[in-house]
Amino acid sequence: MMFSAIPKHLISAKDAARRFGLPYPTLNHYTNLGLFRIVKKGNRRFYDVQELQKKLRVIARMKDDGYPLHLIRKKLTG
């Protein structure tokens, strides 16, 4: 099976979880809530590295400040 090349600014879900020290189920949960945009290639999901890094910083900061996830979602999704 041949896949088209994946742009360098995209990272797989598995690699994203490992790179940012986030449990895969948490990354999946945040994605399902609509916090991150994904690019699908076949049955694999990819994330924009810069967007993911920026949003994870916001999520961590807001969680540290005591904000619940529904308010974090509202902030990130407009």
N, C-alpha and C positions, 0 to 999 in steps of 0.2 A: 504494500500500500504506500502511495506517495503523498506526502503532505506538502503544501506550499510553505515556503519559508516563513517563519514567525519573525516579525519585526523585533529589533533589539530592545525597544522600549516596552515590550510586553513580557510578562512573566507568567508561568503556569500557576495554577492554584496551589499545587503541592510545593513548588519552589517559593511562592510568596509566603506561605505559612512558615516554611523553614527559615527563610531570609529575615522575616520580621518577628520571629519568635512567637507566633500566634498559633494556638491550636487549630488544626484544620476545621473541626466542627464550629469553632467561633467564626473563622473566616467565612465558612459556608452560611452560617446564621446571618452575619452582617450582610452578605451578598443577597440572601433571600429577602432581607428587609429593604433592599434597594439602596444601601449605603455606597456600594461600589458598582461602577459600570464594568461589564465584562465583554470580551470578544470571544465568540465561540468558533472553534475550528474543529470540525467533526464533533466528537463528544467531549472535547476538552475545553476548559474555560481559561482565559488569559486576562490578566489585569495590566493596566498601565502602571508601571513602577512608580513614577512620580506622583500620580494621582493617589495611588494606594498609600504611599509614604505620607503624603500631606494629610489625607483623611485619617489615617491611623494616629497621627500626632494629635489631631483635633479630638478624636474619640478618647484617647488616653488622658488628655488634659481635662476634658469635660467630665470624664468618669472620676478623675481625681478630685474634681471640684464638687462631686456629688450629684451631677445631673443624671437623671434616668435615661435609659436608652431611647425612649420615645421622643424626648426633647433633643437628644443628639441627632436622631434621624431627621427631625424637623429642621434643624440647623443645616445639616449636610445636604438635604434634598430640596431645600427652599420651601 
